[in-house]
Amino acid sequence: MKNFSTLALALLSVFSVKAQADLSLDEAIRTAKAKSVAAKLSENIRENKFYIYQTFLADLKPQLSLNASIPTYSRDFLDVRQPDGGVRFISRTQNTSQLGLSILQNIPLTGGQLSLYSDITRFDDFEEEFFAYSGSPVSVRYSQPLFAFNPYKWNRKIEKLKFEESQKDYKFQMEDLALQVVQLFFNVIDAQEEMRIAQTNLKNNQLVKNIEEKRVDLGTTSQEKILQIELQVLRSQQALKATSVKLKTALLNLNILLGTAEQQTWNVLPPIQIVFGKEINQTQALQQALENRPEYIAYQRRQMEADRDISEAKKSRNQASLQAVIGFNGAGETLNEVVNPLRDQQRLGIAVNVPILDWGRNKNRVGISEANQRVVAYTIEQERNNLNREIVNLCDNLLLLFDNIQLARKTDEIGLKRYQLALQQYQLGRLSISDLNLALNEKDEAKRAYLSALRQYWEAYYQLRKLTLFDFQSDNKL
């Protein structure tokens, strides 16, 4: 039964290993960009911004509308004043039907509104058995604010910047997702390595225990050493259980981000092939950030919005408008009398509203807008400086991090060889347990330092991609 259980556990271990699929960093990033909830959310936000901008463009185009009121029926009594001063209530039953067609066009250059319309109205008086038509076959109306704030001119520029910003922000979100993948990817790598270390340490401690137990029979060791080694075995078993839980948690977090099955197990492959080991041109990095980052579009938009608010505050004090209508109209008991003969229709009106005493309200509004403009300018300058400084620092650090990887790799190789030699010397009785444990700890720390150097490099590389939206490996925009 014991042999059967051992065989079953061995087979289960083999199938578990086979069930694990290899996963590289590039594959993880591609999977996240294709399947993750974060990627789908970013895509939907970009699509939403696209439709918002298309709606704004549609509002600038001519709008064709059909207006109808068929019918408007009423039956009531009308009080009519008589010559002798009395009042007589007269019953009336009427109906009014109206149909109109209009084309409306906003004029962004001037802020005015131009419309072309045509309408016909029929009136029925059922009490008097009378009906008539009136209408305007064609009329042109133009409405123009005078010396006023023009929202169309500003919005056309600002909405275009918002659209460009949203497109670049999508790329930024994708690179931010890639950076998150790198972080969780290395969490799994660290957990995997900690489990390998725990498994190796448990195996080696059990080997040392067997050796010391044989030396007890020979009288070349003490019971104290046996107890010390048993304590190390127990600690190794505890460490193995802890690393197993840590690995399971790391895999779960990675699967959630990738959008894969939560129970999917991966054999995560450390990205040891460094894609970039040369100095990055800081001028190029800053220029790419200027061209690609959504923040720089946002800086222009925020500055323009501040300028718009000042213009609106300054021009909101005096309000004046001009309205002009020119066209034809007509009326009669038949439709033919509405259009034959055509009669001119002309209207011109100018409305003015000038506040005489506002207790400094408009002046304060202008002051608030100007103060906000300065705040926006200083904030933008500070944010731009912070971003530029971060890019410069990453360019300087990336080459240093590359050198750190080379050094950490050599340290890892030396630590492993030293431990293997120390284990051989211990087995021959030429090295103490304390020296063996020291070599073991140095080996483990060297491996952790190597993986940490890899993590720091890849996080810095993808952080630089995120800040510039530029692939320095292929020398192309993202």
N, C-alpha and C positions, 0 to 999 in steps of 0.2 A: 504493500500500500504506500509505504514511504517512497519507494522508487517511482511508483506511478504518479504520485503528487509532484515529485521533482520533475519528471518528464513533462507533465501537463503545464507546469509553470514555465518550463523552458520553451515549449511550443507557443504558449501565450505570449512570451516575450518576443519570440521571433515574428509572430504575426503582428504584434504591436509596432515593431520597428518597420515592418513592410508597409503598414498602414500610413506611416508618416510620409508626407510628400515634401520634397526639397523645395525651398522657397528662397529666392534671391531678393536682394533689396529692390532691384529694378522691377521684378515681377510683382512684388508687394505694392509698389507705388502705382504701377499700371492697373492692378486689381482695384486699388482704392479709388482711383480716378474713374474707373468704369462702373463699380458696383456700390460704393459706399453711400450711405445716406447723406453725408456731408457734400459729396460731389453732386448728387441729385438735387439737393437743396440749392447749391450754388447755381446749377444749370437753370433751375426754375426761377430763381431771382433774376438771372440775366435775361431770361425770356420775358419775365414781367417788365423789366426795364425797357426791353425792346418794344413791347406793345404800348407802353406809356409814351415812348418817343414817337411811335407811329401815329398814336392818337393825337398828339400835339401837332404833328405835321398835317394831319387830316383837318384839324381845326383851322389851319391857315388857308386851306383850299376853299373854293366856292361851295356854299351849302345850298342845295336845292330842296325846297320845302313845299308841301301841299297843305293848305289850311282849309278846313271845311267845317261848316256848322249847319247841318241839315237834319231836321228843322229846328227852329226855336219857336215853339208854339206857346201862346198865352191867351187866357180867357179871363177877363176881369172887368171891373167898372172904373171908369175915369170920371173924376169930378171936374165939371166944366163951369167956370164962373159965368153967370148970366149978366146982361146989361143992367138989370135992376139990382145987382149985387147979390143975388141969390146963387145957389149952387145946384146944378143938375147932374145927377149921376147917369152916365151913358154907358150902356153895355158895349163891350168890344171883344172881338175874337180875331186874333191876328197871328200871323206866322212870318217869320223871317228866315231865309236860307241864304247862306253865303259860301262862296267857293273862291279860293285864291291860290296863286302859284307865285313863289318868290325865289330869287337867287340872291344870296347874301355873301359878301366878300369883305373880310377885314383887310385893312391896308396897313401892314407893319411899318412902312416907312414913315407914315404920318400919324398913325394911331386912329385914323378915321374908319368909317364903315360905309360901304357902297352897296346899294341893293337895287334890284330890278324886280318889279312885281306887277302882277295883273290879277284883277279880281272882279267878280260879278255878284250882285246881291239882288234877291227877289223878295218883294214885300207883298203879302196877301192880307186884305181886310175882308173877312168873311161876312161881317155884318153889312158892309156897304157893297159887297160883291165887286171889290176893286183889287187890282194887282198892278204892280209896276216893277221896273228893273232900274238899277243904277250900277255903275261900275267904272273901272278904270282899265281900258284895254292894255295900256302900257304906261308905266311911270318909273322914274329913276329918282331914288332918294339918296342923299349923301349927308352923313353926320360927321362933324369934325370938331373934336375938342381943341380949344385955342390956348396956346401957351401952357399946356397941361402935360402931365406925366404920360409917357407912351409905354405901356406895359408890353406891347407886342415886340417892340424893338429889342428890349432887354431880354424877354423870355425866349426869343428865337436864338440868341447867343447862349443863354444859360442852359436851356434844355439840350442844346447840342453838346455842350460840355458834360452835362449829366450823363448823356448817352455814351459818350466816349469814355467817361470815368467808369461806367458800369461794365463796359467790355473789358477794360484793363483790370478792373477789380475781380472779374471772374478768373483771369489768369493768376492774379495774386492769391485768390482763395485756393486754387489748385496747387500752387507752390506751398502755401501754408499747410495744406493737407499732406503734401509730400514730406514736409518737415515733421509733422506729427507721426507719419508712418515711420520715419527714421528713428524717432525717439522710442516708439513702442516696439519696433523691430529690434533695437539694441537691448530693450528690456528683456525680450525673449532670449537673445544671445547671452546676456549676462546670466539669466536663470538657467539656461542650458549648461553653461560652463560651470556654474556653481554646483549643478547636479553631477556633472562629470567629476569635478573635484571631490565632491562628497563621496561618490562611488569609489573613486580611486583611493581616497584616504581610508575608507572603511576596509577595502581590500588589503591595502598595505598594513593597516593596523592589525588586522586579523593575521596577516603573515608574520608580523613582528611578534604577536602574541604566541603563535605556534613555536617560533624560534626560541622565545624566552622560556616557554614551558619545557622545551627539551633541555635547555640549559639548567633548569632547576634540578633535573635528574642528575645532571653532571656536576652540580654544585658550583657552577660558574656564574650564577646570578642570584638575586635575592627575591624574597616574596614581595618586597616593596615595589620593585620594578614591575612585577606581574600585576599588582594592583594598579599601578600607574598606567600600564598599557590597557588593562580592562576599562579603566576610566576613559581613555582615549577612544576605545572601541564604542562605548556607549555614547560618547559625544558625537562620534562619526555617524552613528545610527540616527541620532536626533537631528543632526545637520542634514542628513539625506531626506528625512521626512519633511523638514522645513523647506528645503529647496524644491521638493516635489510640489508642494502647495504653491510656492512662489512661481514656478514654471507654469502651473495650471492657470493661475491668475493672469500672468503675462500673455499667455496664448489666448485667453478669453478676451482680454482688452484688444489685442491685435486683430482677432477675428471680427470683433464688433466694428472696429474702424474700417477694415477691409470690406465689410459687407458679406463675409463668407459665413458658413455654418459655425455656430459657436463651439461645437465639439470637434471641429477640424483641428488635427494635430499637424504641426509643421516641423520639419528639420530645417531650421533657419540657418542659412549659410552666411558666415561673416563676409562682408564685402572687402576682401583683402586686396583686390585690384584697384589701386588708387587711380582715379581718372584724371587728376590734375596735380602735377607736382612741380609746377613752375610759378614764377612770380606773376601776379595778376596786375595788369596796368590799371592804376587807380583812376587815371583820367578816363579811360574807356569805361570802367565800372560806373563812375559818376555820370557819364554821358548816357549810358544805357538806362540808368535809373531815371534820369531826366526825361528820356523819351518813352519809357515803358511803364513807369509806376503810376498807379491811379492817383496817388497823393499829389503829384505835380499838376494833374488836371484839376484835382479838388482845390489846390491853391488858387488857380486861375478863377475857378467858379466862385469860391468864397470871396475873393477880392472883387469880382464883378458884382456879386450880390450886395456887397457893402456899398459899392458905387451906385448901384440901383436904388438902394434905400435912401441914400443922400439925395439923389435926383428926385425921388418921389416926395421926400419931405420938403424940398425947396419949392416944388411946383404944385403942392397941394393947397397953398394959401389962397390963390386966386383961381376961381373956376369960371370958365367961359366956354360956350359951345356954339357952333354954327350948324344949322340944319337947313337944307335946301331940297325942294321937291319940284321936279318938272316932268310933265307928261300930258296925258289926255284923260278926260273923263266924260261921262254922259249919263243920261237918265231918260226914261220913257216907259210907255206901257208895253212896248215890244222890245225884243233884243236888238232889232235893227236900229232903233232910236238911240241905243247906247253908243253905237259906233258910227252912226251916220246922222248928222255930221259929227266929226270929232271936235271936242272943245278943249282948249288949252287948260292945263292945271298947273299952277305955279304957287309955290309957297317958299318963303324965306324967313328964318327966325334966328335971332342971336340972343342967347341967355347968358347973363353975367351974375356971378355971386362973389362979391368982394367983402370979406369980413372987415369991419371998421375997428372993432376992439376985441381982441382974443386973449388979452392978458399974458402975452408972450408965449402962448401955447405953440404956435408954429415955430418960433425961434428955438424953443426948447426941443422940439422934435428934430430940427436940423442939428442941434448940438448933440443930441443923443446919437443920431446917425453918424455924425463925424467922429464921435468918441468910439463908437462900435467899429468904424472903419480902421481907426488906429489900433484898436485891440486886435482885430483880425490880421492886420499887417504885421504886428509884432509877434503874434502867435504863429503865423505862417513862417516868419523868418526863423523863429526858434525851432519849430518842427523840421524845417529844411536843414538847419545846421545839425540837429541831432541825427537825422537820417544820413547826412553826408559823413558825419563822424563815425557812425556805425559801419558804413560801407568801407571807409578807409581802414578802420581797425580790423575788419574781417580780411581785407586784402593783405594787410601786414601779417596777420596771425595764421593765415592758411598755409603759407610756406613753412612757418615754424611748426605747425601741427603735422605737416607731412614729414619733416625731419624727426619729430617725436615718435612717429610710427616706426621709422626705420630703427631708431634706438631701442624702442620698446620691443620690437620683434627680436632683435639680437639678445636683449636681456632675457626674454622668454626662452629662447633657445638655450642660452647658457644655464638658466635656472633649472631647466628640465634635465640637461646633461649632468649638472652638479648633483641633483637629487638622485639620479640613477647611479652615479658613482658612489654617493654616500650610502645608498641602500646596499650596494655590493660590499662596501667596506664594513657596514654593520653586520651583514651576514657572515663575514669572515672574522668578526669579533674585533675589528680594528677601530670601531667608531662607537661612541656612546649614543644612547637613545636621545639625549638632549641635542646633540649635534645633528642627529638624523631629523628630529622634529624641526630644528632651525632650517635645515635644507628644504624640508617639506613646505614650511611657511613661505620661504623665499620663492620657491617654485610657484606656489599659488598666487602670491602677490605679483609676481612677474607676469603671469597670465592675465590677471585682472588689470594690470597697468597697460598691457598691450591692447586689450579690448576697450579700455577707457580711451586710449589714444585714438583707436579707430572711431569710436563714437564721437569724440570731440571734433575730429576731422570732418566726418560726414555731416554732422549737425551744422558745422560752420559753412561747409560747401553749399548745403541746401538753404541755409539762412541767407547766404550771398545771392543765390538764385532767386530767392523770394524777394530780396531787397532791390534787385536789378531787373528781374524778369528776363534774364539772359542766361543762355547755356554756354558757359565758357569752354566746355569740352568740344562742342561742335561749332562754336563761334556763331551762334544764331539766336535770334530773338525767340522767346518762348511763345 
